[in-house]
């Protein structure tokens, strides 16, 4: 890409990324967190992360959509397009680890 202020300056950077998640991992992650309550609102954590789309309710696709959206989530450094499912382009293997339930601590050792 070229720098808007200096067209002769060429630099490489990521401005968008596709991340392929297996159905088991994507839906497992969403389902493990879908019952967690958000104390401040009395609603569900997942609903709070999906409200940006102006609809009630949530789904794995909307949950991950928020997680990767530069438009709705100011903490995302660049657009991340999460693709959930076991179908992926040739040469791409969807991320397929075991989803850790939200109520279990993550072992960092």
C-alpha positions as CSV (number, residue, x, y, z in Angstrom):
1,X,0.0,0.0,0.0
2,X,1.1,3.6,-0.4
3,X,1.0,6.2,2.3
4,X,-1.8,8.8,1.6
5,X,0.5,11.6,2.6
6,X,3.5,10.4,0.6
7,X,2.5,8.2,-2.4
8,X,6.2,7.3,-3.0
9,X,6.4,5.7,0.5
10,X,5.4,2.0,0.3
11,X,4.8,-0.1,3.4
12,X,3.2,-3.4,4.1
13,X,0.6,-3.8,6.8
14,X,-2.5,-5.8,7.6
15,X,-5.8,-3.9,7.3
16,X,-8.1,-6.9,7.2
17,X,-7.8,-10.6,8.1
18,X,-10.0,-13.7,7.6
19,X,-9.9,-16.2,10.5
20,X,-11.5,-19.6,9.9
21,X,-12.9,-21.3,13.0
22,X,-14.3,-24.9,13.0
23,X,-17.9,-25.2,13.8
24,X,-17.1,-27.0,17.0
25,X,-14.8,-24.2,18.2
26,X,-16.9,-21.3,17.0
27,X,-20.2,-22.5,18.3
28,X,-18.6,-24.1,21.4
29,X,-17.0,-20.8,22.4
30,X,-20.2,-18.9,21.9
31,X,-22.4,-21.5,23.7
32,X,-20.0,-21.7,26.7
33,X,-20.4,-17.9,27.2
34,X,-24.0,-17.5,26.2
35,X,-25.4,-18.0,29.8
36,X,-23.0,-15.7,31.5
37,X,-24.8,-12.7,33.1
38,X,-23.6,-9.1,32.7
39,X,-24.1,-7.8,36.3
40,X,-24.3,-4.1,35.2
41,X,-27.3,-4.7,33.0
42,X,-28.8,-8.0,34.2
43,X,-28.7,-9.3,30.6
44,X,-26.3,-11.7,29.0
45,X,-22.7,-10.9,28.1
46,X,-23.2,-12.2,24.6
47,X,-26.3,-10.0,24.0
48,X,-24.3,-6.9,25.1
49,X,-21.7,-7.8,22.5
50,X,-24.3,-8.2,19.8
51,X,-26.5,-5.2,20.4
52,X,-24.5,-3.1,18.0
53,X,-26.4,-4.6,15.1
54,X,-29.6,-3.1,16.3
55,X,-31.3,-6.4,16.9
56,X,-32.1,-8.4,20.0
57,X,-30.6,-11.8,20.6
58,X,-27.3,-13.1,19.6
59,X,-25.6,-15.9,17.6
60,X,-22.1,-17.2,17.2
61,X,-21.7,-15.3,14.0
62,X,-22.9,-12.0,15.5
63,X,-20.8,-12.5,18.6
64,X,-17.6,-13.1,16.6
65,X,-18.7,-10.3,14.2
66,X,-18.5,-7.8,17.0
67,X,-15.2,-9.3,18.3
68,X,-13.6,-8.5,14.9
69,X,-15.4,-5.3,13.9
70,X,-13.4,-2.1,13.7
71,X,-16.7,-0.3,13.1
72,X,-18.3,-1.4,16.4
73,X,-15.4,-2.4,18.6
74,X,-12.8,0.3,19.2
75,X,-10.3,-2.3,20.7
76,X,-9.9,-4.1,17.3
77,X,-6.7,-2.9,15.6
78,X,-7.8,-4.0,12.1
79,X,-10.9,-5.7,10.7
80,X,-11.0,-9.5,11.6
81,X,-13.6,-11.5,9.6
82,X,-14.4,-14.6,11.6
83,X,-15.7,-17.4,9.4
84,X,-17.3,-20.2,11.3
85,X,-17.7,-23.6,9.7
86,X,-15.7,-26.6,8.5
87,X,-15.6,-25.4,4.9
88,X,-12.6,-23.3,4.1
89,X,-10.7,-22.5,0.9
90,X,-8.1,-25.0,-0.3
91,X,-5.0,-24.9,1.9
92,X,-6.8,-23.3,4.9
93,X,-7.4,-25.4,8.0
94,X,-10.0,-23.9,10.4
95,X,-8.8,-23.4,14.0
96,X,-10.2,-26.4,15.8
97,X,-9.1,-26.4,19.5
98,X,-11.3,-27.4,22.3
99,X,-13.4,-24.4,23.5
100,X,-12.7,-23.7,27.2
101,X,-16.0,-23.1,29.0
102,X,-16.4,-19.6,30.4
103,X,-16.8,-20.9,34.0
104,X,-13.4,-22.6,33.9
105,X,-10.1,-20.8,34.5
106,X,-7.6,-20.7,31.6
107,X,-4.4,-22.5,32.5
108,X,-1.5,-20.2,31.5
109,X,1.3,-22.4,32.7
